[in-house]
Amino acid sequence: MTVIEKVAYLRGLADGLKLTDTTAEGKVLLNVIEVLDDLALSVTDLEDAVEELGEVVDAIDDDLQDVEDALYDEDDEDDDEDYFDDYDEFDDEDEPLYEVQCPTCGDTICVDESMLCEGEIDCPNCGEKLEFDLDDLDCEGDCEGCTGCDLD
């Protein structure tokens, strides 16, 4: 039995008792039934709105699943392994990395010896030109991209 049906049943009982608004008790009970009737209609409207929203959310969820399937195709799991294999190629433990902090943005950048030998790089975060003083390094002039650091 719905809320509207329950309120209708109460209204029928009140009519069967021949309640009128001439007495104080009758006036109170009739007004209570009127308020219950309004509440029952509001609850029914809310239930309908929630059901409609649930259907919309389900449709959005289905559409999102289609987008996820298109973007993250399950066949690409092997590609993830290839990505990490490619990344391992850059992990050259023989060449040391140096951390350089950009004085402008504070970003920490890892550079290798060949990048230091170039004498300057642009900060990938803010674009600030970073220059390196290589007087304290022992450069043998054979690092990749070396412009001859004149440190021999």
LOFI-233947 format. One record per residue (C-alpha): residue in three letters; z, x, y. Coordinates in steps of 0.001 Angstrom, whole numbers, padded with zeros to 6 digits, always signed. Example, Ala and Ser with C-alpha at 12.3 -4.5 7.8 and 13.67 -1.06 7.14 Angstrom:
% residues 2
ALA+007800+012300-004500SER+007140+013670-001060
END
This chain:
% residues 152
MET+000000+000000+000000THR-001013+001440+003389VAL+001191+001501+006475ILE-000872-001263+008085GLU-000446-003435+004991LYS+003327-002870+005019VAL+003593-003882+008681ALA+001442-006946+007993TYR+003851-007872+005168LEU+006816-007585+007591ARG+004971-009747+010128GLY+004431-012347+007406LEU+008135-012320+006535ALA+009019-012779+010225ASP+006581-015700+010486GLY+008053-017198+007293LEU+011516-017024+008841LYS+010050-018710+011907LEU+011398-016002+014201THR+010864-016756+017861ASP+011544-014861+021026THR+013988-017517+022209THR+016929-015782+020545ALA+018004-012214+021221GLU+017738-011219+017551GLY+014311-012807+017199LYS+013067-011061+020340VAL+014269-007663+019050LEU+012749-008109+015581LEU+009384-009297+016947ASN+009230-006319+019342VAL+010154-003927+016517ILE+007329-005357+014408GLU+004952-004997+017379VAL+005911-001322+017793LEU+005527-000760+014035ASP+002075-002342+014207ASP+001047+000037+017017LEU+002454+003021+015099ALA+000629+001976+011939LEU-002673+001838+013833SER-002014+005287+015349VAL-001139+006760+011966THR-004300+005302+010456ASP-006405+006768+013268LEU-004749+010171+012743GLU-005360+010030+008993ASP-009026+009271+009613ALA-009304+012146+012118VAL-007617+014580+009708GLU-009957+013542+006910GLU-012980+014036+009171LEU-011703+017445+010303GLY-011149+018415+006677GLU-014781+017604+005910VAL-015945+019667+008907VAL-013762+022613+007855ASP-015160+022415+004326ALA-018704+022466+005711ILE-017884+025464+007919ASP-016284+027225+004945ASP-019425+026659+002876ASP-021626+027974+005702LEU-019375+031005+006140GLN-019555+031705+002420ASP-023354+031673+002662VAL-023205+034157+005546GLU-020771+036394+003645ASP-023010+036303+000585ALA-025985+037297+002710LEU-024133+040102+004501TYR-022015+041426+001666ASP-024342+041091-001248GLU-022360+041826-004411ASP-025168+044045-005658ASP-024260+046520-002905GLU-021135+047730-004753ASP-023123+050692-006063ASP-024175+051472-002486ASP-020504+051957-001543GLU-020211+054693-004139ASP-023389+056325-002784TYR-021922+056166+000727PHE-018839+058062-000330ASP-021001+060565-002219ASP-022978+061143+000987TYR-019735+061543+002912ASP-018565+064210+000470GLU-021618+066287+001406PHE-020139+066717+004880ASP-016745+067725+003539ASP-017357+071449+003550GLU-014013+073055+002808ASP-015419+076524+003488GLU-015905+075833+007200PRO-012675+075244+009135LEU-012362+072366+011563TYR-010608+072605+014894GLU-008985+069760+016789VAL-009831+069546+020470GLN-008197+067063+022803CYS-010253+065651+025660PRO-008307+066105+028907THR-009872+062972+030399CYS-009345+060310+027733GLY-006911+062100+025396ASP-009115+061510+022358THR-008767+064128+019603ILE-012112+065462+018369CYS-012668+067598+015271VAL-015229+070341+015777ASP-016446+073114+013537GLU-017128+076720+014463SER-020812+076171+015168MET-019963+073453+017697LEU-017510+075803+019370CYS-020126+078542+019554GLU-022422+076232+021496GLY-019845+076518+024262GLU-019702+072844+025207ILE-019957+069317+023826ASP-019755+065838+025280CYS-016676+063801+024351PRO-017904+060995+022068ASN-015314+058658+023565CYS-015721+059075+027339GLY-018769+061362+027695GLU-016825+064080+029542LYS-018352+067549+029120LEU-015913+069783+027228GLU-016371+073514+027638PHE-014875+076055+025257ASP-013544+079490+026125LEU-014310+081577+023059ASP-012796+084871+024164ASP-010136+084701+021433LEU-012548+083923+018552ASP-014145+086461+016248CYS-017698+085134+016164GLU-020130+087041+014027GLY-023128+085281+015569ASP-024249+083767+012269CYS-022836+080249+012690GLU-025334+077432+012805GLY-026525+076716+016344CYS-024821+079837+017658THR-026165+081063+020976GLY-024595+084446+020570CYS-021030+084061+021666ASP-020870+087703+022742LEU-017539+088050+021040ASP-018458+091025+018833
END
